[in-house]
Amino acid sequence: LECVQEAGELIFVPRGWWHCVLNLEPCIAVTQNYVSEQNVLQVLDYMRQSPQCVSGVPSHRRPLLLSQFTQALKRDRPGLIERLEAKRDRHKVPAVSLWDNLVPAQELKSG
């Protein structure tokens, strides 16, 4: 996806989308990473699995960011992480392999 953003326009980049910005002229950019109850577990997973990819934080602070963020959540929103993890665990769907998605069970029985 490629575009030219004009003055006053907004671009939303979904979570997990790699992107690159090339400024064609001097400008001011305002960015924000948004964390809500709907995506906080994914954010925590991302920070745990890919701390080197977290932007907007000096590289020497990245190893500490996950624990600092988790501590702040536990202090300011007690029980939130545990409640969301329990909800996620209740709604977990068993993983289906790519093979099972490609080959219907009837074909395996008749083959």
C-alpha positions in Angstrom: 0.0 0.0 0.0 1.4 3.4 -1.0 -0.1 6.8 -0.7 0.7 10.5 -0.4 -0.9 12.0 2.7 -2.0 15.6 2.3 -2.2 18.3 5.0 -5.0 17.6 7.5 -5.4 13.9 6.5 -5.1 11.0 8.9 -3.8 7.5 8.3 -4.6 4.6 10.6 -2.0 1.8 10.6 -3.5 -1.4 12.2 -1.6 -3.2 14.9 1.2 -5.3 13.6 1.5 -3.7 10.2 5.1 -2.8 9.3 5.2 0.6 7.6 7.7 3.1 6.4 7.1 6.9 6.1 9.1 9.1 3.7 8.5 12.8 4.3 8.5 14.6 0.9 8.8 18.0 2.6 9.3 19.4 6.1 6.3 18.5 8.3 5.2 17.6 11.8 4.0 14.1 12.5 1.8 13.2 15.5 1.7 9.5 16.3 0.1 7.5 19.0 0.1 3.9 20.0 -3.3 3.0 21.5 -3.8 0.3 24.1 -7.3 -0.7 25.3 -8.8 -3.7 27.1 -9.5 -5.1 23.6 -5.8 -5.3 22.6 -3.8 -5.1 25.8 -3.0 -8.9 25.8 -1.8 -8.7 22.2 0.4 -5.7 23.2 1.9 -7.6 26.1 2.5 -10.6 23.9 4.2 -8.3 21.3 6.4 -6.6 24.0 7.3 -10.1 25.3 8.1 -11.7 22.0 9.7 -8.7 20.1 11.0 -6.1 22.5 13.6 -5.0 19.9 10.8 -3.9 17.6 9.1 -1.6 20.0 9.6 2.0 18.7 9.4 5.3 20.5 11.5 4.0 23.4 15.3 4.4 23.7 16.9 1.0 23.0 18.5 0.8 26.5 15.0 1.0 28.1 13.3 -1.6 25.9 14.3 -4.6 28.0 12.6 -3.0 31.0 9.4 -1.8 29.2 7.4 -5.0 29.6 7.8 -5.2 33.3 7.3 -1.5 33.8 4.1 -1.6 31.7 2.8 -4.7 33.5 3.5 -3.2 36.9 1.7 0.0 35.9 -1.3 -2.0 34.7 -1.4 -4.1 37.9 -1.2 -0.9 40.0 -3.7 1.2 38.1 -6.0 -1.6 36.8 -5.8 -4.4 39.4 -7.1 -7.7 38.1 -7.4 -6.6 34.5 -4.7 -8.8 33.1 -5.9 -11.9 34.9 -9.5 -11.2 33.9 -8.6 -10.9 30.3 -6.4 -13.9 30.3 -9.2 -16.0 31.9 -11.6 -14.8 29.2 -9.1 -15.6 26.5 -8.6 -19.1 27.9 -12.3 -19.7 28.0 -12.7 -18.8 24.4 -9.7 -20.5 23.0 -10.4 -22.5 19.9 -8.4 -25.6 19.3 -5.7 -25.0 16.7 -6.5 -26.5 13.3 -3.5 -27.4 11.1 -3.2 -26.0 7.6 -3.6 -29.6 6.3 -6.9 -30.0 8.0 -8.1 -26.7 6.5 -7.1 -27.8 3.0 -8.2 -31.4 3.0 -11.8 -32.1 4.2 -12.2 -35.0 6.6 -14.4 -37.0 4.2 -11.6 -37.1 1.6 -9.2 -38.6 4.2 -11.7 -41.3 5.2 -12.5 -42.3 1.6 -8.8 -42.0 0.4 
